[in-house]
């Protein structure tokens, strides 16, 4: 086994996982101009560089510049002692739509949006992550699944980022090309592409989003198998059409765990982009954006097709922390609460273990 992974092992930059079937499309940045500077790609494999002098030398800083930079850096890193496991499998809920799925030798992170606040006692943070992350799974190209303030701190510790294949031409900007240009190792996945990691595999599965129509940047749900169990990562899946989930079950079987997001109202777009506006907001800018209602019936349709033994839902924007990325409003939306309660009742009536995620949670076997 490769557990526990040391920082020295993480420094070795192991090769990306090899697709088991249906090879994904590797993203390149050919023709896009100079590649990202080596400084950004090789500055270290942990949250912070070893010394300030190393940063100063890498960026050519003088003494005054280095002194100004010093106030922005942590003096030491303090990773948690239980960030790895010795046996079996583990899933941890880090908040929003971020899950960390682990075996003794490998780790997968979904839609990484992770707090850096080590003083919070109701959620995991960056110090709870394993030393090395084999796969980061991005479900779609919105602001909340792709949070650079998290990804930039993890860049040296990530083996591969898996993103949905763009529905546009290869020359058109996409989520994969965007992340690749920032120096991340990226592959695009089509439906049922597979990726191996130590102790398990990931399968990209179909995504029917909140609006029921595909996003040209690409969307994907994921099926993760680890340590003899499986988890369906449903993100903002919609149950408007049950056929994609019927296909998933036919190809992959029933899943042990399902994780679904619950939508909510968004604030007017001008609220989020106000600092960039050159003119005052007009009356047409004050309307809210609301995706079609997430309903208990839609979630029940997904569960009926998947046949999952356990399901956990997390309401998008119910915590204040992601508000600056999503401009969500009405976090205590009574419609949202009512539908979640109705879904919990449906699950209880059908013998399915269900939960409503707000704080950190862990599943071990």
N, C-alpha and C positions, 0 to 999 in steps of 0.2 A: 504494500500500500504506500501511497505517497503522503500519508498523513502522519504528523502534522506538517503542513508546508511552512517552511521557514522563510524569512525575508530573503535569505540568500537564494533559495529556490525560486522565489518570485522574481528575483533579479535576473535569473537565467532566461526569462522570457520564453516559456515553452511554446511550441508551435501551436497554431490554431487547431481546433478539433476538425477531424476529417468527416465530411458528410457521408452517411451510410448509404444514402440513395438519393437520386434526383439532384445532382450537384447544383448548389446555389450559384448565383451570379456574384463573382467577386467585384467589388467596387474599385475602380482606379480613378486617378486624378490626372491622367495623361492629357496634356493640352490645356490644363487649367492655370498654368503659370508655375512659379517656383514652388517646390514642395515645402511643407512646414519645416522650420529650422530644426536641426538635430537636437538642439537644446531642449525643445519642448518634448521630444520623443524619448530622450534618454536621461532626463534629470533625476530619475530615481523611481523606485517601485513602492514607496510608502507615501503616507499623507503629506510629509514634509521632507525637503532635502536634508541631508545630514548636517550641514553647517551653512551659516550665512556666507562664509567665504566662498563656498562652492557656487552659490547663486551669483555672488558678485563676479567671480571669474567667468562664469558661463555667459553672463549678460554684459560683461565689460563695464561694471558699475564702479564709480569712484567712491571714495570714503563717505562723502556726504549722501550720495544716493543709496549706498548700502545701509547707512544709519536710518534713512527714511523708510527703507523697506523692512528693517528689523521689527518695527512696531506692528507690522501686519502678520508676523509669523508666530506660531506657537513655539514655546521654548522646548517642549518635549511632546512626544506622542504617547498616549496611554491606551493601547488597545485592550479590550476586555478579555479576560481569561477564558470565557466560554464561547469565543467566536468560531471555534472548530468543534467537531464531534468525533468521538472514537469509533462508534459503531452505529449501524442502522441508517436512518434518514431523519431529516428535520426540515420543517418549513417555518419561517418566521415572518410575521407581518410587520413591516417597517413603517407603515402609514401610506395613505392615499392608495395607489395601486402598486406599490412596491412590495414584492415578496423576495425572500432569500431562501433558496432551496438547496440543501446540502447533503452530501454523503461524506464519509471519512476522507475521500480523496478529491472531491470536486465541489464546485459551487456554481449556482445559476442565480442571477438577479433579474427581476422583471421591472421594467419601467422605473429606473432608479431615480427616486426623489427622496433623499435621505437627509435627515436633520444633522447638523454639525453641533448641536447643543448637547454637550455631555452632561449637563446639569438636569435635564428633563428626566423625570422618573416614570413617564407614561408612554415612552416610545424608545425604540432602539435608535442608535445614531451611527455615525461613520466608524466609531471605534468598535462597534459590534460586528463589523464585516470581517469575513475571513481574509487571510493575507493575499490570496489570489482568487480571482473570479474568472472561471473558465468561459462562461457565456453571459452576456447581457442581452436580454430579449426586449426589444422595443415593439409595442403593439401597433402604434400609429404615430403620425408626425405632428401631433399637437404640442402645445407648450408644456403640458404637465407630464407626458411620458418622457420628453427629452428635456432634461433640466441640466444645463451646462454647469451650474454651480456645484452640482454633484459629480457629473461626469469628469470635469477637469481635475478634480481631486483624486479620481480613480484611474486616470488614463494609463499610468504605468502598471496597474494591477489587473488589467482586463486582457483576457486572451482574445476574444472576438465579440463584436457587437453584431447581433442578428437583427436585421430590419426587414420589413415587408418589401417585396419587389414593387418598384414604382410601375404604375400603369401607363406612364408616358414613354416616349422614346428614350433611348439611352443617353442622348445628348441633352435632355431636359433636366434641370436641377431636381434632385429628389432627396428624401431623408438620408439615404445611404451616401450619396455624394457629399451632402452637407457635412455629415459626421466624418467621412473619410478625409475631406479637405482639412479638417481640424486635427488630423493626425491619428484618428482612431482606426483600429483594424476592423473592417466592416465587410459583411457578406449580406446580399439580398436573398430572401427566401420566398419561394412560391409555395402554394398549398402542398402539403405533405412532403416537403423537403425535410431531411432528418440531419441531426447534429449529435455526435457522440460527446460525452464528457465523462470523467472518471466516476463510475458507479451508476451511469444512467444515460438517457438520450432525450433529445428534444425533437418534437415534430411540429412544424408550422401548420396550422389548421385554418380553415376559412373564417372570415370575420364578416358578420353582418352588423354594421354599426348602428348608432343611435338614430340616424336619419334613414336607414334602410337602403342607402345608395353608397357605392364605393367611393373612397377618397383617392384621387389620382396619385397622391404621394405614396399610396400603398397602405394596407391595413392587414393585420394578422392576429389571430389568437394562437395560443401555444398549448401543446400537450407535453407535459414533462413526466418522464418515468425515472424514478430513483428508488433504490433500495427496496425493490419489490412492490412499490405503490406508484400511483399516477395522480397527477393534478392537472386540471383544465384551467388555463389562465384566460378568462373570458373578457377582460377589460370592459369596454362600453358596449358589450354585445347586446343586440336586440333580438327579441323573440318574435318579431313580426312574421318571420318565415322560419319554421322549424326545420326545414330540409337540410341546411348545413350541419346542424347538430346530429341529425339522423345519419348523415354521411360519416361524420367523425366517429360515431359509435360503431358503424358498420366496419370502418377501417381499423379502428384501434381498440374497440371494446368499451366496457363501462369504466368510468373513472372513480377513484376514491374520493377526491376532493375537487370542488369547483369553486372558483373565485370570480365574482361578478361585481361590476360597478353600477351605481345608481346615479342617474343624472339629476341635474338641478338647474335652476335659472342662472343665467349669466348676466352680468351688468352690461350696460351699453358699451360697444366697442370703444367709443371715445374716452371712456373712463380709463381704460388701460393705456391708450395711446396719447392721452392728453399732453404729456411732456413733448411729444413730437409734432404737435399741431401748430401751424403758423397762423391759423385763424380761429376765432371763437367758435364754440360748438353751437350749431343751430338746433332748432326744435326737433328736427328729424334724427338727431343723434342721441336722443334720450330714451329710446325704446330699449327694452331688454330683449335679449335673445333667449329663446326657450326651445330646446330640442323636444321632439315628441315625448310625451310622458312615458317614463319607465313604469311599467305596471306589474303588479303581482302576477297577472295572467301571463305576461310575456316571460317572466322569469320561470314560472311554472312550466311553460312550454319548453324552455331550454332544458330544465331538469328532467322532464318526462323523456326527452329524446336522449339525453346523455346518460341517464340512469345513475347519477352520482350518489354515493352514500352520504356525503356531507357537502354542504354548500355554505359559503360565507359571502356576504355582501358588504361593500363599503360605499357610503354615500359620498359622491364627488363634491368637494368643497365644504364638507360639514365641519372641517377643522379650519381655524383661521390661518394656519401656516401657508397653505397653497394659494391664498387669495390673491397675492401679488402676481401670480402667473396666470390665473384663470379668470380674474375679475368676477368671482362668484358672489351672489347675493342671496339673502334669505337662507342661511345655513340651516335654520330650523323649519324648513318648508313643511307645513302640515300635510301636503299631498305626498311628499316623499316619505314622511314618517308613516302615514296611513298605508301606503303601498308596501313598505317594508314589513309592517306589522301583519298585513294580510298575507304576504309571502311566508313569513315565519309560521303563521297558522296553517297555511297549506302544507308546508313541509312537515309540521308536527302530525297533521292528519294522514300523511303518506309515509310516516316512519323514517323521515330523512332528518339527520342532525343538521341544524342550521344556526348561524350566528350573524350578528350585526357588528362589524368591525369599526372601532373608533380608536382604540389604543393598541399597544403592542400585544401580540399574541403568538403562541408557539405550539407546534404540533410535532411530537417526537414518536418514533417507533423503532 
